[in-house]
Amino acid sequence: FLEDVPTFREEGYDVVEAIYRGVLVPADTPDDIVATLAEGFDAVNQQITTRQQDMGMFVHNWGPEESAELVERLKGEYAEILGDEG
């Protein structure tokens, strides 16, 4: 992506980070609405995934359940990193 810029690993840091983007809805949103939104976003994402991959990006389109699991995992990871600072 940026050929002249070293990665964290090349600089000696054992760090992996990513940028996550998503859309949240209230927890009590009906399942049919969540499914409709997920299908719509998936269709749009497919239109740009190839372009992003051509730019060297790793692209993964999470559905609602997988996104919820990711959020919970990241909350735990960042709570551990931040400790009492959170």
C-alpha positions in Angstrom: 0.0 0.0 0.0 2.7 2.5 1.0 5.8 0.8 -0.2 8.3 3.2 1.3 6.8 3.2 4.8 7.9 0.3 7.0 5.4 -1.8 8.9 5.2 -1.9 12.7 6.7 -5.4 12.5 9.6 -4.2 10.3 10.2 -1.5 13.0 10.4 -4.1 15.7 6.9 -3.8 17.2 4.7 -6.8 17.6 1.5 -5.0 16.7 -1.4 -5.8 14.4 -4.2 -3.2 14.0 -7.1 -2.7 11.7 -9.7 -0.2 11.0 -13.2 -1.5 11.5 -16.3 0.3 10.1 -19.8 -0.7 10.8 -23.4 0.4 11.3 -25.1 -0.1 14.7 -28.8 -0.3 15.4 -30.6 -0.4 18.7 -30.5 -3.8 20.4 -34.3 -4.2 20.1 -34.4 -3.7 16.3 -36.5 -6.4 14.8 -34.6 -9.3 13.1 -36.3 -8.7 9.7 -35.0 -5.0 9.7 -31.5 -6.2 10.7 -31.6 -8.8 7.9 -32.7 -6.2 5.3 -30.0 -3.8 6.4 -27.3 -6.5 6.3 -28.3 -7.6 2.8 -28.2 -4.0 1.6 -24.8 -3.3 3.0 -23.5 -6.6 1.7 -24.6 -5.7 -1.8 -23.0 -2.3 -1.6 -19.8 -3.7 -0.1 -19.4 -6.2 -2.9 -19.3 -3.3 -5.3 -16.2 -1.7 -3.6 -14.4 -4.8 -2.3 -12.4 -5.5 -5.5 -11.2 -1.9 -5.6 -10.1 -1.9 -2.0 -8.3 -5.2 -2.5 -6.6 -3.8 -5.6 -5.3 -1.0 -3.2 -3.8 -3.7 -0.9 -6.5 -3.6 1.7 -7.8 -6.7 3.4 -11.6 -6.6 3.3 -14.0 -8.8 5.2 -17.7 -8.1 5.3 -19.1 -9.2 8.7 -22.8 -10.0 9.1 -24.7 -9.0 12.2 -23.8 -11.9 14.4 -20.1 -11.9 13.5 -20.0 -8.1 14.0 -21.5 -8.5 17.5 -18.9 -11.1 18.4 -16.1 -8.8 17.1 -17.4 -5.8 19.2 -17.4 -8.0 22.3 -13.9 -9.3 21.6 -12.5 -5.9 21.0 -14.1 -4.5 24.1 -12.3 -7.1 26.1 -9.0 -6.6 24.3 -9.1 -2.8 24.7 -10.2 -3.0 28.3 -7.2 -5.2 29.0 -4.9 -2.8 27.3 -6.3 0.3 28.9 -6.8 -1.2 32.3 -7.8 1.4 34.8 -7.3 4.1 32.2 -10.5 3.1 30.3 
